[in-house]
Every structure is written in C-alpha cells, then in structure tokens.
Amino acid sequence: MSKHLADHRKATTGERVKHFLRLARTARETWRRPRGEAGKSRLMQFLRIERGRTG
C-alpha cells in the first residue's frame, strides 16, 4: 500500500525559517513606540501597586 499524496512532501530548504529570522533581526520601529523615560513617581506608583496598596 502506498502513502497518500499529501504524505509525499519534498524536503524543505529552510526558506521560511530564514525569512522569519530576517524579520526578527530587522528594526521594528513601526511596531513599537519608543517610551519616554520613566520618572521617579512612576516607579513609586508601580511599587505601591505591587505591594498591594491601592490607596
């Protein structure tokens, strides 16, 4: 009994992986917005929330 037609695949050349890595290595300024520098008050608010204090 032979294999189904879908089971006879050619060996891949790794083009999809190469393309993915090329995209991953390029700069993505369009996807990520640069954030401003976090000030002291922002850090204090984060630590307050992290400790469970809401007031």
Steps between C-alpha positions, in 0.01 A plus 500: 500500500644838407486821695239765440593778259517753787758284678752535216654836586821639363779574744487859618779742428449707814374805312221566750745493790741729315221745427381492862851564632551785254180664624592438863839667457376815329411809696129529579450867567164488329372234738638633826460854618797632696409573859608804688728470794320370808508753777531447873126542556421226248734262679343585836150434361612165360653394831185611689279290273741207520478504880124487481429849621228669301453816704 
